């Protein structure tokens, strides 16, 4: 039985604990005492109230564990990962921080550890799928469209967030990097809106977001790559109005001699509006299109995911699809099926057929099913 510590007791952290606690000795750590206590009562796991931002305290906390899983908010993800690597611990990270994880590759190799990063649904499974096909064919085009949405469309936002509003807002403010004709092109987020029809859902809007991440560096031989976020029609225009009106600015403004950050203010307001409550049903939808040449013939491969709230276990779809991809990656390390050292992006895992099939099967076993169409 392996000793695993999960950093973060949010929705995704809870899904990770749920999927691991029966097979392993699991401890969950978070600064929120009530959150870890809830997991202790629900699953009987060990708990630790910990300020993860305190590097020294974090190093002491993880010293005796075989594997660390980082499910902390994005703004603290990079420094948390760096501390874990400096401690010489294998790690799977799903914090999706804005910094470039590959900057830590040399450190991870020096410490002789495996650090799998960005291993959720997207980034994560889209990288894994592209990595697999890149090893099988000459890829010319890659498109990933993904979103998590509530079943109930409540105006004006028509949205619920299974994670921090700050992380969601960053999708709307961070410039989107695309690859067009082998050139990295930067465009504003929320641009180039297109409308796509999906079975079981209907029409959704897709807009540019900065989701390619490591693919820009590891798959730069692919001429065209784009990632788009999916929302109900009308959401993007509303977010553009808020963004362009200054509501997402970080620079404080002064109101009645009090400084306040518009972003913090907006996040506070939107947290109430966007909070995904336990009774709220939602779904995750993703479409991945890979085009290229295989055996001298043009080929188009499409993967579709549609996953819904697990009402039996009270678990959101976004938590399931993200968390279970993470736990599949954790099992790759724990079973020595994957042992390469350094910063390991998901596309590297996908390039190995046995690892690709392992992860797909792990997800299928948990009723997270990716449908394949080829032509």
PAMAR-628426 format. One line per 4 residues: number of its first residue (from 1); for each residue x, y, z of N, C-alpha, C. Coordinates in steps of 0.02 Angstrom, whole numbers, plus 50000, padded with zeros to 5 digits. Example, Ala and Ser with C-alpha at 12.3 -4.5 7.8 and 13.67 -1.06 7.14 Angstrom:
BEGIN
1 = 50660:49716:50390:50615:49775:50390:50660:49835:50390  50642:49888:50354:50684:49947:50357:50645:50002:50394
END
This chain:
BEGIN
1 = 50042:49940:50000:50000:50000:50000:50044:50062:50000  50034:50105:49951:50074:50166:49945:50046:50222:49987  50091:50265:50010:50072:50323:50049:50067:50383:50001  50007:50412:49997:49994:50467:49950:49966:50526:49989
5 = 49992:50585:49974:49963:50646:50003:49934:50688:49947  49871:50708:49957:49835:50750:49909:49833:50820:49937  49862:50868:49900:49862:50938:49921:49803:50974:49890  49754:50990:49931:49694:51023:49906:49632:50980:49918
9 = 49584:51007:49954:49523:50970:49972:49462:51000:49939  49471:51029:49879:49415:51056:49841:49378:51000:49805  49338:51019:49755:49298:50970:49719:49341:50917:49684  49393:50940:49650:49435:50892:49614:49477:50852:49663
13 = 49503:50885:49715:49541:50849:49766:49499:50794:49798  49435:50809:49808:49389:50759:49837:49381:50699:49791  49374:50712:49725:49368:50657:49677:49431:50614:49677  49488:50645:49683:49552:50608:49685:49555:50563:49747
17 = 49536:50591:49804:49535:50552:49866:49487:50493:49860  49427:50507:49833:49376:50455:49824:49403:50397:49783  49443:50411:49732:49466:50359:49687:49527:50321:49713  49560:50347:49764:49622:50316:49787:49619:50285:49856
21 = 49571:50307:49898:49577:50290:49969:49567:50216:49984  49531:50179:49941:49519:50108:49955:49581:50066:49942  49626:50090:49898:49685:50051:49880:49749:50075:49913  49749:50136:49938:49811:50166:49962:49801:50201:50029
25 = 49856:50215:50061:49856:50253:50124:49857:50327:50106  49799:50359:50108:49790:50427:50082:49783:50477:50139  49820:50532:50132:49813:50590:50176:49795:50650:50132  49749:50691:50156:49730:50751:50119:49748:50812:50160
29 = 49778:50861:50128:49801:50922:50163:49770:50984:50132  49749:51030:50175:49719:51093:50151:49721:51142:50210  49721:51206:50194:49719:51256:50247:49650:51261:50279  49599:51235:50242:49530:51236:50265:49516:51175:50308
33 = 49513:51186:50373:49504:51131:50420:49438:51094:50410  49384:51131:50396:49319:51098:50387:49318:51055:50324  49355:51075:50272:49357:51037:50210:49391:50969:50221  49447:50969:50256:49482:50906:50266:49444:50862:50316
37 = 49411:50894:50364:49372:50855:50413:49314:50820:50378  49285:50854:50330:49230:50824:50291:49253:50761:50256  49313:50762:50227:49339:50703:50193:49358:50648:50242  49379:50667:50300:49394:50617:50352:49330:50580:50372
41 = 49276:50617:50380:49213:50585:50400:49185:50543:50343  49194:50565:50281:49164:50531:50224:49202:50469:50204  49269:50473:50204:49310:50418:50178:49358:50388:50229  49362:50418:50287:49407:50392:50339:49481:50403:50325
45 = 49496:50451:50280:49567:50464:50264:49598:50507:50318  49664:50505:50320:49701:50549:50366:49699:50620:50340  49702:50668:50385:49698:50738:50364:49753:50779:50396  49767:50835:50363:49818:50881:50388:49797:50952:50370
49 = 49791:50994:50420:49778:51065:50408:49845:51098:50395  49853:51123:50334:49920:51146:50313:49914:51208:50269  49956:51257:50284:49964:51314:50240:50014:51294:50186  49989:51273:50128:50031:51245:50076:50079:51297:50047
53 = 50061:51361:50054:50105:51414:50030:50169:51420:50071  50169:51392:50132:50228:51392:50175:50274:51335:50152  50328:51352:50115:50371:51302:50085:50402:51254:50135  50425:51281:50191:50456:51238:50241:50407:51189:50272
57 = 50347:51213:50286:50295:51170:50314:50274:51117:50264  50271:51136:50201:50253:51088:50149:50306:51033:50142  50369:51052:50142:50423:51002:50137:50420:50953:50195  50408:50977:50255:50403:50933:50313:50342:50887:50306
61 = 50288:50914:50280:50226:50875:50276:50231:50817:50227  50267:50826:50172:50269:50774:50120:50329:50727:50126  50369:50736:50178:50432:50700:50183:50425:50625:50181  50372:50598:50209:50366:50525:50217:50318:50493:50168
65 = 50302:50528:50113:50253:50501:50066:50287:50476:50002  50255:50426:49971:50282:50397:49909:50264:50439:49848  50207:50473:49852:50183:50512:49795:50144:50572:49820  50154:50629:49787:50116:50689:49802:50071:50706:49743
69 = 50009:50724:49758:49963:50748:49706:49944:50820:49724  49958:50865:49678:49944:50936:49691:49881:50958:49655  49830:50975:49694:49766:50999:49667:49751:51066:49698  49802:51109:49700:49794:51175:49730:49772:51225:49677
73 = 49748:51285:49698:49728:51335:49648:49787:51356:49604  49772:51377:49543:49824:51392:49495:49874:51444:49516  49852:51495:49554:49897:51549:49572:49955:51527:49617  49947:51470:49651:50000:51445:49695:50030:51380:49669
77 = 50010:51359:49610:50031:51294:49584:50104:51287:49569  50134:51337:49535:50203:51332:49513:50251:51326:49573  50242:51369:49622:50287:51368:49680:50277:51305:49722  50215:51281:49724:50202:51218:49759:50237:51161:49724
81 = 50233:51158:49658:50266:51105:49620:50342:51109:49629  50369:51169:49627:50441:51177:49636:50464:51151:49704  50425:51166:49756:50442:51141:49823:50439:51065:49826  50389:51036:49794:50383:50963:49794:50443:50931:49758
85 = 50462:50960:49702:50519:50934:49664:50583:50940:49705  50592:50998:49737:50652:51008:49778:50655:50958:49836  50597:50933:49856:50594:50883:49909:50607:50813:49884  50615:50806:49818:50632:50741:49789:50574:50692:49787
89 = 50512:50718:49779:50453:50675:49779:50421:50671:49710  50403:50611:49689:50364:50603:49628:50297:50638:49638  50271:50668:49584:50212:50709:49591:50170:50708:49528  50104:50712:49537:50057:50725:49482:50023:50791:49499
93 = 50023:50838:49452:50000:50906:49465:49942:50923:49419  49889:50951:49447:49832:50973:49406:49813:51045:49424  49861:51083:49449:49845:51152:49470:49838:51200:49412  49863:51181:49352:49854:51221:49291:49877:51293:49300
97 = 49936:51301:49327:49963:51368:49338:49984:51401:49273  49988:51468:49271:50004:51502:49208:50077:51498:49188  50122:51485:49235:50193:51481:49219:50209:51419:49176  50268:51419:49145:50289:51363:49103:50321:51309:49147
101 = 50287:51252:49153:50312:51198:49195:50379:51170:49170  50392:51176:49105:50454:51149:49078:50516:51185:49104  50507:51243:49134:50562:51278:49166:50590:51239:49225  50551:51192:49251:50572:51151:49308:50600:51083:49287
105 = 50606:51072:49221:50627:51007:49196:50697:50987:49220  50744:51033:49216:50812:51018:49237:50815:51001:49311  50778:51039:49352:50776:51026:49424:50748:50957:49438  50693:50939:49403:50662:50874:49414:50710:50817:49395
109 = 50748:50827:49341:50796:50775:49322:50853:50771:49372  50875:50827:49398:50927:50827:49449:50905:50789:49511  50841:50797:49528:50814:50763:49587:50792:50692:49572  50797:50672:49508:50780:50603:49487:50708:50585:49503
113 = 50663:50632:49487:50593:50618:49502:50551:50626:49439  50491:50596:49441:50442:50602:49388:50389:50651:49410  50381:50705:49372:50331:50756:49387:50283:50763:49328  50226:50730:49332:50176:50733:49279:50133:50795:49292
117 = 50129:50839:49242:50093:50902:49251:50033:50906:49204  49988:50953:49221:49930:50967:49177:49889:50905:49161  49883:50859:49209:49852:50795:49193:49780:50792:49216  49737:50834:49186:49666:50833:49199:49628:50815:49136
121 = 49571:50847:49127:49532:50834:49066:49559:50876:49008  49567:50942:49020:49597:50986:48970:49622:51048:49006  49687:51058:49011:49738:51015:48981:49741:50947:49016  49763:50898:48979:49768:50830:49005:49751:50780:48952
125 = 49688:50759:48949:49669:50707:48902:49677:50729:48829  49666:50793:48815:49676:50816:48747:49750:50809:48727  49795:50825:48773:49867:50816:48761:49884:50742:48750  49855:50700:48793:49869:50628:48789:49846:50600:48721
129 = 49787:50621:48700:49760:50598:48636:49804:50623:48578  49824:50686:48580:49867:50712:48527:49935:50676:48527  49963:50664:48586:50027:50629:48591:50024:50560:48560  49968:50526:48571:49959:50459:48542:49958:50462:48466
133 = 49917:50506:48438:49911:50509:48365:49974:50538:48332  50008:50582:48367:50070:50609:48341:50122:50555:48331  50119:50503:48373:50165:50447:48366:50145:50399:48311  50082:50404:48287:50056:50358:48237:50053:50388:48166
137 = 50052:50455:48161:50040:50486:48096:50073:50555:48094  50073:50585:48036:50097:50653:48027:50039:50701:48038  50036:50732:48096:49980:50775:48113:49990:50844:48082  49937:50869:48051:49939:50937:48022:49895:50986:48059
141 = 49842:50961:48091:49794:51006:48125:49769:50974:48189  49764:51015:48241:49737:50993:48305:49690:51046:48332  49629:51025:48349:49580:51070:48379:49551:51036:48440  49550:51073:48495:49517:51048:48556:49465:51099:48577
145 = 49403:51077:48586:49349:51119:48612:49323:51086:48675  49320:51123:48730:49303:51092:48794:49268:51142:48840  49222:51116:48880:49189:51158:48930:49151:51117:48981  49142:51146:49039:49099:51118:49090:49041:51165:49102
149 = 48979:51140:49098:48921:51183:49100:48865:51155:49144  48824:51199:49173:48766:51175:49212:48711:51153:49165  48672:51104:49186:48615:51083:49145:48561:51138:49144  48553:51173:49199:48504:51227:49203:48536:51292:49177
153 = 48506:51321:49125:48532:51382:49095:48499:51442:49129  48533:51469:49179:48506:51525:49216:48540:51590:49194  48500:51635:49167:48525:51700:49145:48546:51742:49206  48596:51788:49198:48626:51807:49134:48688:51766:49115
157 = 48718:51730:49164:48783:51699:49151:48779:51631:49119  48725:51594:49133:48717:51525:49107:48780:51484:49121  48805:51491:49182:48868:51458:49199:48872:51444:49273  48905:51389:49291:48923:51373:49360:48994:51347:49359
161 = 49033:51365:49409:49104:51346:49411:49117:51294:49465  49146:51237:49446:49164:51187:49497:49231:51204:49531  49260:51261:49513:49323:51283:49544:49322:51359:49551  49376:51387:49574:49380:51457:49591:49362:51503:49532
165 = 49319:51554:49544:49304:51603:49491:49366:51638:49464  49417:51648:49507:49478:51681:49485:49510:51641:49428  49511:51575:49434:49540:51532:49382:49499:51535:49319  49432:51540:49326:49389:51545:49267:49400:51612:49232
169 = 49402:51665:49271:49411:51732:49242:49477:51736:49203  49528:51700:49227:49592:51702:49192:49585:51675:49120  49538:51629:49110:49526:51605:49042:49500:51661:48996  49469:51711:49027:49440:51766:48989:49487:51826:48981
173 = 49542:51826:49020:49588:51883:49018:49656:51866:48988  49678:51804:48997:49744:51785:48972:49742:51778:48896  49787:51813:48860:49788:51807:48787:49796:51734:48766  49762:51716:48712:49763:51647:48687:49818:51639:48636
177 = 49860:51588:48647:49913:51572:48599:49889:51515:48555  49891:51527:48490:49872:51477:48439:49934:51464:48396  49932:51410:48359:49984:51396:48310:49950:51397:48242  49971:51442:48198:49942:51450:48131:49999:51449:48080
181 = 49998:51400:48036:50051:51393:47986:50120:51394:48017  50128:51355:48070:50192:51346:48105:50216:51408:48143  50172:51457:48150:50189:51518:48187:50145:51524:48249  50176:51544:48306:50136:51557:48365:50102:51625:48357
185 = 50036:51625:48361:49996:51686:48352:49958:51698:48417  49961:51759:48441:49926:51777:48502:49864:51819:48486  49807:51797:48513:49744:51833:48503:49710:51842:48570  49669:51894:48576:49632:51903:48639:49588:51843:48654
189 = 49581:51826:48717:49533:51775:48737:49462:51798:48718  49418:51750:48711:49347:51762:48696:49334:51782:48623  49386:51779:48581:49378:51800:48511:49365:51740:48465  49349:51756:48402:49335:51707:48350:49282:51657:48372
193 = 49226:51684:48393:49170:51642:48417:49140:51604:48359  49130:51539:48369:49095:51498:48320:49044:51456:48357  48993:51434:48321:48938:51398:48352:48938:51326:48328  48940:51280:48376:48948:51209:48362:48889:51170:48392
197 = 48864:51122:48354:48809:51080:48379:48836:51016:48411  48810:50999:48469:48831:50938:48505:48770:50896:48521  48776:50831:48511:48723:50785:48530:48709:50791:48605  48647:50785:48624:48623:50788:48693:48623:50858:48723
201 = 48654:50906:48687:48661:50973:48716:48627:51025:48672  48643:51025:48607:48621:51077:48561:48679:51121:48541  48666:51184:48530:48717:51230:48506:48755:51262:48564  48821:51261:48559:48865:51295:48606:48910:51343:48567
205 = 48935:51394:48600:48984:51438:48569:49054:51418:48590  49101:51423:48543:49171:51407:48556:49212:51469:48542  49257:51486:48589:49298:51546:48580:49370:51532:48602  49416:51573:48577:49487:51563:48591:49502:51568:48666
209 = 49544:51522:48690:49570:51525:48758:49641:51496:48756  49679:51510:48808:49750:51493:48809:49760:51423:48838  49736:51372:48802:49738:51305:48829:49790:51258:48798  49828:51281:48749:49877:51236:48717:49935:51222:48764
213 = 49954:51270:48803:50006:51262:48855:50069:51228:48828  50087:51170:48855:50150:51138:48836:50152:51117:48763  50094:51107:48732:50093:51085:48662:50128:51134:48616  50127:51197:48634:50161:51248:48594:50236:51233:48588
217 = 50264:51203:48640:50336:51190:48642:50353:51118:48621  50311:51071:48641:50327:51001:48627:50301:50976:48560  50252:51011:48531:50222:50990:48468:50228:51045:48415  50283:51083:48418:50290:51141:48374:50299:51122:48300
221 = 50308:51057:48286:50312:51035:48217:50243:51030:48185  50189:51033:48225:50121:51030:48198:50101:51100:48174  50082:51106:48111:50071:51173:48082:50015:51213:48114  49960:51180:48133:49901:51217:48157:49873:51185:48220
225 = 49868:51225:48273:49840:51200:48336:49800:51256:48370  49742:51238:48397:49700:51287:48431:49661:51253:48486  49650:51289:48541:49606:51265:48594:49552:51317:48605  49490:51293:48611:49434:51339:48622:49392:51316:48682
229 = 49365:51364:48717:49321:51350:48774:49249:51351:48750  49208:51306:48777:49138:51300:48759:49093:51329:48814  49046:51370:48793:48995:51398:48838:48929:51401:48801  48874:51413:48839:48810:51426:48808:48814:51492:48769
233 = 48780:51497:48713:48782:51559:48673:48764:51621:48713  48804:51674:48704:48792:51737:48739:48839:51749:48797  48869:51696:48824:48913:51703:48882:48976:51743:48865  49005:51730:48807:49067:51764:48788:49057:51839:48782
237 = 49003:51861:48751:48990:51933:48745:48984:51966:48813  48951:51932:48860:48943:51959:48927:49011:51965:48962  49053:51914:48955:49119:51916:48986:49163:51969:48955  49157:51979:48889:49195:52032:48856:49175:52101:48883
241 = 49110:52110:48894:49087:52174:48921:49116:52187:48990  49116:52136:49032:49145:52144:49099:49220:52156:49096  49254:52116:49054:49327:52124:49047:49345:52193:49021  49314:52212:48967:49331:52276:48936:49308:52335:48978
245 = 49260:52324:49022:49238:52376:49068:49282:52384:49129  49333:52340:49135:49381:52347:49190:49366:52305:49252  49313:52265:49250:49294:52226:49309:49344:52171:49326  49386:52151:49278:49434:52098:49290:49505:52125:49299
249 = 49513:52190:49306:49579:52219:49316:49606:52204:49385  49670:52190:49390:49701:52176:49455:49722:52240:49491  49738:52293:49453:49761:52355:49482:49707:52386:49527  49723:52398:49591:49672:52426:49637:49648:52495:49616
253 = 49586:52509:49632:49558:52575:49624:49537:52600:49693  49531:52665:49700:49514:52694:49766:49441:52717:49766  49404:52692:49814:49334:52711:49824:49326:52732:49896  49309:52796:49908:49300:52823:49976:49360:52807:50019
257 = 49419:52822:49992:49483:52814:50028:49501:52742:50042  49468:52696:50008:49483:52624:50017:49504:52595:49950  49562:52562:49951:49585:52530:49890:49552:52462:49882  49530:52448:49822:49498:52383:49808:49518:52360:49738
261 = 49532:52296:49732:49548:52266:49667:49483:52248:49631  49473:52274:49571:49412:52255:49533:49406:52180:49524  49462:52146:49513:49461:52073:49504:49436:52038:49568  49462:52059:49625:49441:52028:49688:49367:52042:49701
265 = 49346:52104:49687:49276:52122:49695:49231:52080:49650  49250:52075:49586:49210:52037:49538:49208:51963:49556  49265:51937:49579:49268:51866:49598:49221:51852:49657  49219:51900:49703:49175:51891:49761:49102:51889:49740
269 = 49084:51934:49695:49015:51936:49670:48999:51873:49630  49046:51855:49585:49033:51798:49540:49035:51732:49577  49071:51729:49633:49073:51666:49671:49002:51645:49692  48963:51694:49712:48894:51679:49732:48853:51657:49672
273 = 48862:51691:49616:48823:51676:49556:48845:51611:49522  48910:51597:49525:48939:51540:49489:48947:51477:49532  48937:51483:49596:48951:51426:49640:48911:51365:49620  48945:51310:49608:48912:51247:49591:48893:51212:49656
277 = 48830:51213:49672:48806:51182:49734:48798:51107:49725  48794:51072:49780:48791:50999:49778:48731:50973:49739  48677:51012:49738:48616:50990:49703:48616:51009:49629  48664:51049:49608:48667:51071:49538:48695:51016:49493
281 = 48659:50999:49441:48684:50950:49392:48721:50986:49336  48776:50957:49314:48815:50988:49260:48844:50933:49216  48878:50954:49164:48908:50906:49118:48974:50935:49092  49016:50889:49068:49078:50908:49035:49073:50884:48963
285 = 49090:50928:48917:49089:50911:48846:49156:50928:48816  49182:50883:48775:49245:50896:48741:49244:50864:48672  49270:50900:48624:49279:50873:48556:49351:50887:48535  49386:50834:48515:49455:50840:48491:49457:50816:48419
289 = 49485:50857:48376:49491:50840:48305:49565:50841:48287  49589:50784:48261:49658:50778:48239:49657:50761:48165  49691:50801:48125:49696:50788:48053:49769:50778:48034  49779:50737:47982:49848:50725:47960:49852:50673:47906
293 = 49912:50647:47898:49926:50597:47847:49950:50533:47880  49916:50478:47862:49936:50412:47887:49936:50363:47828  49992:50329:47819:49999:50283:47762:49982:50318:47696  50008:50380:47690:50001:50420:47629:49929:50441:47614
297 = 49885:50434:47663:49815:50453:47654:49795:50505:47706  49752:50552:47684:49726:50601:47731:49679:50567:47780  49683:50589:47842:49642:50557:47893:49618:50609:47943  49555:50603:47964:49526:50646:48015:49501:50603:48072
301 = 49524:50618:48131:49506:50579:48191:49470:50625:48240  49412:50604:48263:49374:50645:48311:49360:50605:48374  49375:50635:48430:49358:50606:48495:49306:50650:48528  49254:50619:48555:49202:50657:48590:49193:50630:48661
305 = 49185:50677:48707:49169:50660:48776:49106:50697:48797  49060:50660:48827:49003:50691:48861:48995:50655:48927  49004:50691:48982:49001:50660:49048:48957:50703:49093  48917:50670:49136:48870:50705:49178:48885:50695:49252
309 = 48853:50737:49293:48859:50731:49365:48845:50660:49389  48887:50636:49434:48875:50571:49466:48831:50584:49527  48766:50575:49519:48719:50590:49573:48724:50540:49631  48744:50479:49615:48749:50428:49668:48803:50447:49718
313 = 48861:50467:49692:48918:50484:49736:48923:50559:49750  48876:50598:49723:48876:50669:49735:48939:50703:49709  48957:50689:49646:49020:50713:49618:49009:50746:49550  49035:50806:49543:49026:50842:49480:49064:50807:49424
317 = 49040:50816:49363:49073:50787:49306:49144:50815:49296  49152:50881:49305:49217:50911:49297:49267:50883:49347  49243:50871:49409:49286:50841:49459:49305:50769:49439  49257:50732:49413:49270:50663:49392:49319:50660:49334
321 = 49303:50697:49281:49344:50692:49220:49415:50718:49231  49421:50768:49275:49488:50794:49291:49523:50748:49341  49488:50733:49396:49519:50695:49450:49538:50624:49430  49496:50591:49390:49511:50521:49373:49566:50516:49320
325 = 49575:50567:49279:49633:50568:49235:49696:50574:49277  49692:50616:49328:49749:50625:49373:49766:50560:49410  49715:50525:49435:49729:50463:49472:49755:50408:49426  49733:50409:49363:49760:50361:49315:49835:50373:49305
329 = 49854:50437:49300:49925:50454:49293:49964:50434:49356  49932:50443:49414:49964:50423:49477:49978:50348:49477  49931:50310:49451:49941:50237:49449:49995:50217:49399  50004:50257:49347:50060:50244:49301:50127:50246:49339
333 = 50134:50296:49383:50196:50302:49422:50201:50247:49474  50147:50235:49509:50148:50188:49565:50160:50116:49541  50140:50100:49480:50150:50033:49453:50212:50027:49410  50250:50084:49406:50311:50086:49365:50297:50076:49290
337 = 50235:50087:49270:50220:50084:49199:50249:50143:49162  50259:50198:49200:50292:50257:49172:50343:50281:49223  50406:50285:49203:50459:50302:49251:50509:50354:49225  50494:50384:49167:50539:50435:49140:50545:50493:49190
341 = 50605:50521:49196:50617:50574:49245:50613:50643:49212  50596:50692:49253:50590:50760:49229:50518:50784:49232  50505:50842:49200:50437:50867:49193:50405:50828:49135  50352:50793:49151:50319:50750:49102:50251:50781:49084
345 = 50247:50806:49023:50183:50832:48999:50140:50774:48974  50074:50782:48975:50031:50725:48958:50042:50697:48888  50064:50739:48841:50075:50714:48773:50132:50663:48771  50179:50669:48818:50233:50619:48822:50205:50552:48844
349 = 50159:50553:48890:50126:50491:48912:50087:50460:48855  50049:50502:48819:50008:50477:48765:50047:50446:48708  50110:50467:48700:50151:50440:48646:50168:50367:48656  50161:50343:48717:50174:50272:48732:50107:50235:48731
353 = 50099:50191:48683:50034:50158:48671:50007:50124:48733  50050:50090:48771:50026:50053:48829:50000:50101:48883  50031:50160:48889:50008:50210:48937:49942:50241:48914  49937:50256:48849:49876:50283:48820:49817:50236:48833
357 = 49826:50172:48817:49773:50123:48827:49756:50114:48901  49807:50117:48943:49797:50110:49016:49751:50166:49041  49765:50227:49022:49726:50284:49046:49654:50281:49019  49646:50265:48954:49579:50259:48927:49539:50206:48964
361 = 49571:50150:48980:49536:50096:49015:49518:50115:49086  49565:50149:49120:49551:50172:49188:49491:50219:49189  49487:50263:49140:49431:50309:49137:49366:50272:49119  49371:50225:49072:49312:50186:49053:49285:50147:49113
365 = 49330:50120:49154:49310:50083:49214:49269:50127:49261  49279:50193:49256:49244:50241:49299:49188:50276:49261  49171:50248:49203:49116:50273:49160:49130:50343:49132  49194:50359:49122:49214:50419:49086:49238:50393:49018
369 = 49196:50402:48966:49206:50367:48903:49218:50416:48846  49274:50406:48812:49291:50446:48753:49273:50406:48691  49230:50436:48649:49206:50402:48589:49250:50422:48529  49272:50372:48491:49317:50383:48434:49280:50376:48368
373 = 49293:50424:48323:49268:50419:48254:49326:50434:48207  49334:50392:48155:49388:50401:48107:49360:50403:48036  49389:50446:47995:49371:50445:47923:49428:50476:47882
END
